[in-house]
Amino acid sequence: MELEFLGTGAGSPAKFRNVTSLALKLLDEINEIWLFDCGEGTQHQILHTTIRPRKVDRIFITHLHGDHIFGLPGFLSSRSFQGAQKADVLKIYGPKGIKQYLETSLKFSQTKLTYPIEYVELTPNFAGTLFDEFRFKVTCMSLDHRISCFGYRIEEKDYPGELLIDKLKEENVAPGPIYGRLKAGETVTLEDGRVLDGKNYLGQTKKGRTITILGDTRQVSSVAQLAKNADVLVHESTFGKGEAKIAKNYYHATCQQAASVAKEAQVKQLLLTHISARYLGAAVLELQNDAQQIFNNTKVVKDFDIIKVPFPK
């Protein structure tokens, strides 16, 4: 599981930061890549990575401001050119209006896609589960921005422990299909009449990981709820220390507000993104240092940073 930042800037593209986009790479887990927001130029950023557009199976949009969606029509078109077929269904989640925006853009540019899109549009103040599938559960809650905006919580399900083969051999249980049934946690009756509970032959469960990815927001209770005990929290940091008032006026957050919620929610790592073009060089380091005064494990990310998410110890 890796996070690859394709754009970490706010508002408009800058020389050293493109606008917002983030890829969650789940190649080892389910052989998929999920994209969170798709600002202008995202497909150009992807050219500098190993990501193939066809491997993107889901796109999650936090809100409909241009710096988060203007890259979508081009990306969708390129996905067709690069071989996506009818079987390569793309699911797009986002605020109500995302379907109309994309269908209008594709219609007037006479762009015909080679694959279908399934839209899941979220009504304002939506809070709940988007899906709960084999390996992952994704929930969503509304945030506080100038327009309808959402944050996403991605929870990986726990992995069952390894089958204790040595223990089975000690009890003279011969290898075979029965091992698979025991690993699945089933209760099995042997030919000699013994009854084995699969749960007694599994090692320690490996806890899954949790990532929270937020859109632009003031500080509201849903932020901490989405972030609770997360392994990684991706939070905007449009403003710096001492700018809480202006951040509130513009429906954004400061680096220290992000750090405070990370501490409250007991997350393991805080990644700050959506950085204003006003912050360059030493000013970026200052943002990070100011946040670290409250929550030490904080990093201001830059374009093309790759963050690996380890399993909890």
Phi, psi and omega in degrees: 000123181223148170254126177239119185272116181267339177200132186233013183263173182239139170085292182214157181300143177235171185300321185250356180219125172276170179286174199296129166193143184216132177254130172258111185265113182244042186292319180285333186274307183222011179058043178225161171233132177248139181250133177246111186066157186208073180293167179310133177085006181302319181294333175290320177298320181299330179299338180267010181235181176266005183288134173253126182309326181296335180282350178281114184259335181220144175233130179246121180255128181281319178197173192262019171291147188303324183289359178244350184225349187294345178272354186295310183303317179294319179297315181298320178296314180296328178299324175293312183300333184264020167102005178295135184242184183303327182286343184272063181298134177252128178256128181241124178250138178177176181299155177305129183119340182295324179294314180297318179302312184288318180295325177293316179299315182290324180295310186283342174266004181051043178267124179248122181273149180269004184219156179275155174242133172253122181260138171237102184265137185256129177282154178307142180069016176298142174211123180162192183270128176278316174197158180219097188242194190312307186250339189225147171240132180238124176244165188212144175218152179284150178249194181237093179230180182291335174232172180305127187214148187226158171240151184238140177240121182251115182247119176276134180286153181296149177264133178295153180294162178290148178291130182278079185298318181300321179295320179294320179294322178297331181264014176058043174260112185289145177299154179154193182304335181299329179298319179296321179292320178293321179295330177282359177086012181285160170263127189237138175258123180279167180298330180275007176095348179294143178247122182247129175268116184306329182296337180277358183237026178242141176286190184294136178296139176265119184290136177286170183256156180231131178235136175243127181236119186253152168273193179290138185195149160286175178276115179226166186298330182296334179297310181293325179296316179293327187269352189308121176059022180290148175288326178220134172243121175260115189229142177292154177215064184290331182236162184253188181304137178082006182244028183298322183293313180292326177298317179296318181298327182259011177060044179230189183228160175260167179298323182283331173294319177298318180294323180295319180288327176297319178292315180298318184277355179058047175281166182268327181214139178246126177245120182264131180221190183057054185271130179296147178295349177292339184260114179227151173054240184297332181294328177292316178298325178294320176303314181295314180297320180296320178292322182293341174298333181257318181224108192296319185276065182240140177222132170274115184275159176233168180304135178077006171297138175243121181247116176277138182255105182283161174289146177299143179276000000 
